[in-house]
Amino acid sequence: MNIKHFTFLSSLVLYFITAILWILFDPYQVTFQFLFSVHILEWSFDFGIDGISLVFLFLTTFFMPFCFLFSWNTKSININMYYIAMLAMELLLICIFITLDLVIFYIFFEAILIPIFIMIGLQGLRARRIHAAYLLFFYTLVGSMFMLVAIISIYLHTGSTSIQVLWFSEFSTIRSNLLWLAFFFAFATKVPIYPFHIWLPEAHVEAPTEGSVILAGILLKLGTYGFLRILLPSFIESTIYFIPLVYLLASIAVIYTSLTTLRQIDIKRVIAYSSVSHMNLCILGLFSMNLLGVTGSILVMLGHGIVSAGLFFLIGMLYNRYKTKIIFYYSGIVQLMPLYSTALFLLTLGNISMPLTVNFTSEFLILCGLLEHSIYLLVFASIGIFLGTAYSMWLYNRLVFGTLKTTYIKYYKDMNRIETYLIIPFIIAMLLFGIYPKFLMDMFIPGVLNIII
Amino acid sequence: MINFILTLPEIYLILLICILFFYNIIYASSKKYKFPLLNENTINLILLAFLYLIYISYNQPIFDAAILNSLFYKNTFSITLEYFLFIIGFIFFILTKKYTVEHFNSYEILLILVISFLGMVGMITSNHMFSMYLSLELQSICFYILVATRSKNLQAIEASLKYFILGSFSSAILLFGISYIYGYTGLVYFEDLAKFLMTYTHIEYISAFTLGLLLLFIGLLFKIYAAPFHFWISDIYQGASYNITMFFAIIPFISFFSVLVKLVYLVFYDYIFFIKDILLIVSIFSMLCGSIGALYQLQFKRLMAYSSIAHIGYFLTSLVTLDIQVLLYAVNYIFLYIITITIIFGIIINIESKKFNTYKYMNNLSDFYLFARYNKTLAFIFALSLFSLIGVPPLPGFLAKLFLLTALLNETAYILIFVVIVASLISAYYLLKIIKYMYFGIYNYNLYFFKFIQPIPYINVISIVYITMLTLLCILYPDFLIDIASLMTISLFI
């Protein structure tokens, strides 16, 4: 048994544990469950999960085995280190999603930079990858430095770093606003919200396929998870005070990034910008501060995670065959790659939030939630969704239909068995949560109610 | 008798110097052994002596006592620092043994190194302006000679001359300040000065005393190359040979640190606010100059010089805020910083490539290309140490930074916090650059350096790995260092 088998098996075991947790989880209990605390000398750190963290745990452990499978047959010098970095990343993510302590949250939030830095730096092929890794590292480091100061300030104020204590502690208006801004800056670079989004397309383009999958699937959700866990429940007055700012930035981002996608030449860049757009829609839903909106945005996180991860896998398959991601070289691949085109079609439908997919449910809920606040906001969000349809169909049309460009690519090879079986679970999950999202919603709605009220 | 027991490490150090001197004179001029100028036995002897020194200073009775007519004073603070100094010295001699034997053909360098240790011990325990000044001079004169040991190198000659002129200049300023203070108060003992300043409250802001204080601190800040007085240090680092650079990077920090802390917290505590603004500016300047200056460096030694300037800025925050908690965490910070730098230089000094009798070490940043491929263990440790210097959790450097920020925030020193954050973010850039070269280097680069790489002694690798593991244990057991630091800081105020 070498490292490849070991890491793959351990990711499967983690998925199995998450499934058991889901079974044992009691959805009608409002508080945190499976509580345990770790004592290090005089400090004790609490861990526990509620419905929201269970969704993210499921998302994390769902992706990881596929990431290991995808690079099953690749041969590289640094492949062992690459596998270890991926497994480390999974463990760190799980730690983030189960912790109830600000310091532990910060430590793992930062520590995740080391494996993702190594992944992008080691496995990318162009020299530009180093620039991308730098951007990723620095944007997050700068943002989270402010979070560190905020956490220390909270500790000095309340005497505890527990998130549950933070929920029930009061701050003066100025201090609360400053803390809100510090946290917002840290999470907004991670989401990313409009002025801080430059690192994401770069990182996506240069990262290996698995890196992109993890980045789009889970790492972006760290920001929104932070909003849900820390920002919204703790600083309600400040949130209401700053809501216009957030709405402004997020609605600019939705439309701006959707329009930006239309002038990209790189397939991965298109998907990257589309994920910025989706995440900003999710932010709009989160800050609508009502049950419909927040539920919808949690579903967007799940749905966007599944769909964009599947799309990145599909692009990775193309890239592994022909070593290019430029749209110009591809055309008419439906004629020789029917399976691939079908899978891409289904996931593109997911990306444009067709009914029956999870994205439709979630975006519909977000629009309903926004209706309570402002009709203009609804218009902006709808324009964003409409533009999403436009660029997705444009991309699909360019890639799949048209005449074959045999001058550039001579041989076409459809998906092999490992790739087919890898993409099917994503399609199933997308449709399942789209057709019957209730069993998922039942799980996290008590947690959402806990946050809003 | 109590004098004898408490000064045992110093007496032992002096004895060691005499023995080394006679041993080398007799041995090096013996015809039978073909006039060996320097051999491993000398270093082995020093290592043995340092082990014994560690043993003695560990078993010293811990109580506060003035010794040798109150010229020196021993308490937990000084005893702990001595102990730490000997441990670091021991590690230093282990790691540089191979380098010293290969590159030096005279025993004097080892003697001078040991003599400078004597000066440092004197500085750590000093309780009198003159004992402090004389030990400082003993140390400094040794340093001037140490820089000049690579006498055929133009850069080394330039560096040593620069160091000598600027060092003696700053010593003169220091002495001038001491004389002003003596002229105003008539006191030279630390304790007397402290008691006098505590009770006498009529010192005006514009007076000879303030001038003396200012000159004294400028002299000391010159010696520890804090920012406006920092421009010479990068040349010194570059000019000196590698083991001397390592020595400068890790060891004088301890002695200067103890002197500054003693002067600020013990002696001039009640009147330090006269020059508090200047210390604040120096601290901010050091952090910014150090981190920004390092961005443009292409040589590792110069980069580390600027990095150490930035870290001196972090340490100086403890002198600005005048808070015991900040001091405690600054002590903790310095312990972790020195150990990390020891690991970094220990790796640098042990990786050498030899071609036709010319040795090369990793100095240009391009030499780091794909270091990770040639020695996975050491490259990993090197990367960990650099990440620790950046302050990425969960490494020990993060703990140090976290505690320091907590203490500063408790003091509501918002300007300092902002500068600390900005400086550490800038320093992340150049430290990451080295990691980038090590791991992701350009593949078709001509790997001239690693083609002729020499095998590394087993004991050096083992000791580096052990030190790293011990520092990593600090993550799980952070109270260990903090307990020591709190004992030290508390003993200052009793």
Interface residues (C-beta under 8 A of the other chain):
Chain A: I40 L41 E42 I77 Y106 I107 F108 E110 A111 L113 I114 I118 G121 L122 A127 R129 I130 A133 Y134 F137 F138 L141 V142 M145 F146 L148 V149 I152 S153 Y155 L156
Chain B: R373 F387 V392 P393 P394 F398 L402 L405 T406 L409 N410 I417 I421 S424 L425 A428 Y429 L432 K436 Y439 F440 I442 L476 Y477 P478 D479
